[in-house]
Amino acid sequence: MFNLLLQRPQNIKNDVLSGLTVALALVPEAVAFAFVAGVQPLVGLYAAFMVGLITAAIGGRPGMISGATGALAVVMVALVAEHGVEYLFATVVMMGILQMLAGVFRLGKFIRIVPLPVMLGFVNGLALVIFLAQLESFKIVGENGDKEWLSGSSLWWMLGLVGLTMAISYFLPKLTKAVPSSLAAIVVVTLIVIGLNLDSRSVGDVASIAGGLPEFSIPMVPFNLETLMIIAPYAFILAFIGLIESLLTLTLIDEMTETTGRPNKECIGQGLANTVTGFFGGMGGCAMIGQSMININSGGRGRLSGISAALFLLCFILFASSLIEIIPIAALTGVMFMVVLGTFEWASFRLLGRIPLPDAIIGISVAIITVFTDLAIAVIVGIVLSALVFAWQHAKHIHIKSYTNEAGSIVHELNGPLFFSSVRNFSELFDPRNDNADDIILDFKNSRVCDHSAIEAIDSLAERYIKAGKTLHLRHLTEECKQLLKNADDLIEVNVLEDPHYHVADDKLA
């Protein structure tokens, strides 16, 4: 809160106006995600208000917007359908506790292990998800109750209003930045629809957003082991998805603003926000990349922008629902299409011929999986693929340099990491029976023994030399390696000053 007092008047104006723009875009999103989760619109709106307010005030990334999201809603729907909304509230409370624990144990730092191709796939995948979600605006409920695409004049008016919104959002900043272009576009298109009495669907046609203040209530569920067994799996999945989406969005905004967020603090902020939201009848949430992009592009940089968005949203619910409900869906769709254009990494197309083929495949795979499944699965698959590619490529980097020293011994200097993926290549480098000396020195000074597979490979090689009737000396191994070797105890040369001191990934010494 102290940071708010230090902001210059220009920054305050930008944050407040940007917050208003974000709040307008939050309304249809929160309502839509509430329907996806199978709950009432106010459950989504309350989540957008409370999660947005708390994370903006105490989270680790000023300028990032949080609220109810589709990534979480698609997981919640099964829980609500089978057990009811009260179980959802209890799950959101537990989800928040798990996220706070992640922050306390400083697990947010592990977002650093997400490779750049996965980040690009994540961003492009979310841009496609946002785009596909907006296509629902071009459908209406037909006479048979099924959704049908707009046609005729209704379609052309919808396309025209969306195009006008996008044009204002794009060209206005070239003339002036006194007012956020997205806000100006929404106001202008709304006035045109009202002035010309156009037959265009509005927010009010989707659902009423009128309501009161959220009220504190302990979730009405039995406090027993059975309830815990029901909500725990959902809570873990929601906590995981929420943190991944929030931390990846945080990283994206860091790059856009050339500033640094605090991942662990964001974990705590997200967790506290969800815990509180569960006690006040909200569906929980996490960072929203679309609304965060609107905020950043509209000039919102500080905590006040997120706080303003949350407070404006509450005012809409309490006092201005009738005004917000007249905003055309076309205007909000146009704003979100601009978000898609700004979110998608168009430069990734230029990189396709310049980056390694595996990186390109990983990025495309993550984007596709994000569209057809969910973000958590996409990121996990991307990290696993990246790790496998890394292991495969580095397995080829192991080689030996051999020479005969003054004493007539053959010295094999091993170069490159020795780990599970390179042990086969390591084994093929040596031919104990055909080494032209009876005294062999294997030097690990330029290598690193990484895991238990490497230890076993050294043990097997030592056994091969023993069977060939030759003397093998192992030089420059760590203390851990020496303890783990079974067949080479008498072969190790000890040099206290030169032996390395890194650790080996092995559970036998735990």
Secondary structure, DSSP 8 states (H G I E B T S, - for coil): -HHHHT--HHHHHHHHHHHHHHHHHHHHHHHHHHHHHTS-HHHHHHHHHHHHHHHHHHSS-TT--EE--HHHHHHHHHHHHHH-HHHHHHHHHHHHHHHHHHHHTTGGGGGGGS-HHHHHHHHHHHHHHHHHHHGGGGEEE-TTSSEEE--HHHHHHHHHHHHHHHHHHHHHHHH--SS-HHHHHHHHHHHHHHHHT----BHHHH--------------S--SHHHHHHHHHHHHHHHHHHHHHHHHHHHHHHHHHT----HHHHHHHHHHHHHHHHHTT----EE-HHHHHHHHHTT--SHHHHHHHHHHHHHHHHT-HHHHTTSBHHHHHHHHHHHHHHHS-THHHHHTTTS-HHHHHHHHHHHHHHHHS-HHHHHHHHHHHHHHHHHHHHHTT-EEEEEE-TTS-EEEEEEEEESTTTHHHHHHT--GGG-S-SEEEEEEEEEEE-BHHHHHHHHHHHHHHHHTT-EEEEES--HHHHHH-SS-GGGEE--TTTS-----B-GGG-
